[in-house]
Amino acid sequence: MAALTCQLRQDRKGMMWDLLLYVPTVIFLVSLGAKLWFGSNQTWSYLLVFLASYFAIAGANRIFSTRLMLLPTSPVSLSVDKKQVTVNLRNGKTVDLVKNVRYFSDYAGKSFGLTGMDLEGKRRQYVMHKGQFSDDVQYQKLVSLLRVFA
């Protein structure tokens, strides 16, 4: 069986959903933290501002690395074989996941995660979204191939 290669594209629709999730959450946490800072309990303000900054960083990483693929270590193509998974990154490097390759699917079937060891012995993790693939048929073929690694 030949390897299946998929070119990934930006998922702007998913990016909008992520923005609708993270931006109001960060704004709410910062505003509540500011209210408590100028109010009676400043201790809780530190916690809320910390949570807001954590969600802001996590949301920005999710949007820039997986949805828009702008970071240098963002995957731009994926090739799946029975024995290994090859991920081409935006910076031109190729990562071959050859050992302990695991496939994790979400319950809705709209995204999946890949983990494994590369040839250098480093642990790698990648998240792919359904909107990054050109069509549903290609996504379903890839998911069925990846189930070998589940």
Salt bridges, closest charged atoms under 4 A:
ASP11 OD2 - ARG67 NH1 2.49
ASP18 OD2 - ARG62 NE 2.90
ASP18 OD2 - ARG67 NE 2.90
ASP118 OD2 - ARG124 NH2 3.05
GLU120 OE1 - LYS122 NZ 3.66
ASP136 OD1 - LYS130 NZ 3.97
